[in-house]
Amino acid sequence: MRQDDGAGAQRFPVAPGPEGRITAAMIARPDGPALEWIEAEPLGQPSGAPLLFVHGAFGGAWIWQEIFLPHLARRGRRAAAFSLRGHGRSHGGRRLLREASLADYLDDLRAAIGRCGEPPVLIGHSLGGFLAQRLIGQVRLRGLVLLASLPPDGLALVSARIALTDPGFWLESLAGTILPGREPAMALSWHWLFSEGLPLERARRYAARMTAESPVALVEAHWPVPPLSASLLGLPALVVGGARDRMIWPATTWRTALYHGAAHRTVPDIAHFLQLDFGAEAVARLVLDWLEERGL
């Protein structure tokens, strides 16, 4: 990652620990709201390409800071996560968030990629994986990792399947998006987000930190706009899913992997939030092992 802050970046260093140095910053932009940026660097010489993490709906950079970023720093990797506008500590607020489009989120992602200083490996979760796929061929990347990602065609088939097979989850997700004052901590009950292996108090704490989501962006995610296949550009890609994911079934992650000519892994006993659930460190190790096998 860049060593200089550049214009408009306010950095808030965190004391180094055994996992390395973790720094939080607000990155100001002339053409958009300031974005929260959390960066992890190892104490020694870093190895490999920088890793950039993109959160999904209702999330923020914090979901990567909990487990993934410290683990990556311990393994000698440079990694950063950012929050899309209106999420985490990024600027935007509730009003701007409710009007945010996929194009707005893609602008935020482009700004974060530019912050890396060199082509990163892009790692996207859920809606963040959908955004990452939309930029294939538009920005320079070293690799692509999709964790419980929406498929290339977006939410249309996924949403229809959830409505038919899990109507309670579908209705609560809809209510958490469109009803004022109804937070995902209420709408998306913890037992839909995490596996039974995660302690209840941790699941509730994570669910309480989740934010609202843009109904505009979620509606747009239902419109099929197939991205370029990673295989057409020779872009190394990995797709990972959770065996207990009630949102993105293994059949869906397999379909995404086939579309991109990507490697595929299904992690047992884990649900949609692979980076927070019980066994998240094993997922981080799986991703890093795949990157190292390919020299990334």
C-alpha positions, 0 to 999 in steps of 0.5 A: 500500500502507499506509504505517503498519505497524499492530499486529504488523507487523515490517518489514525495509527493504532499501536503495533501488536504481534500481528503488525501495524493496523492504521485507520484513515479517512480518505477525502475525495474531491468528487465523492464522500470521504471513505473509511480506510483500514490498513494492515501491514506486517512488522517485517518486509511484506510479501506478495501483491497488496490485498483489497477487501470489499464488504457486502450489503449491511457491512463495513470495513470493520468486518475484515478488521475483526479477524482477517486483517490481523491474520494476514499481517501475521502471515506477512501480507499487506492488506486494506479494507474500506467502507462504501459510502454511508457504511462504517465510518465513511461519509454519506449518512442515511439520506445519501445511503438510501440514494446510492446506486451501484455506479456510486459504489463502483466509483468508491471501489475505483477510488480504493483501488487507486489508493493501493498504489499498484494492482491489488488482489481484489477480495469481495464478499456478497454484494462486494463480490458482485461489485468486484466482478463488474470491474473485471477488464476495467481496472488492473488487478493481480487476482480476484477472490469471491467469498459468498459472492452474488453470481455474475447475473446478480440477485435476480435468481438468488432472490427468487430462490430465497423467496420460494425456499426461505420466505421468512428470511426474504421478508425480513431482508426486504423489511430491513431495507425499505422500512425506515428505522428498521435496522438489519440487527432486527431484520436479519436475525443472527441465525440467518447470518451465522452458523450455530458454531459461532457463540451467540454473544459474538453473533449478536454483537456483529449483527448489531454493528451492521448498517442499513443498505441502499434499496436503489443498489439492491434493486439494481443488483437484480438487473442482469449485466453479465461481467467479463469472465476472468478467464478471458483475461487470464485473471487468476480467480478463486470462489469460496462458499459456505456449506451452511450459507442460506443466502448463497448456496454452494450451487450458486458459488459453483456456477460463479466459478464455472463462469469465471474459470475459477478455482472453487472451495466450499467450507464446511460448517460455515454460513454467509459471513465467512470472515466473521463466522466460526472458522473464519481464520481457516478461510483466511488461511485457505485464501492465502494458501491459494494466493501463495500457490500462484505467486500472488 
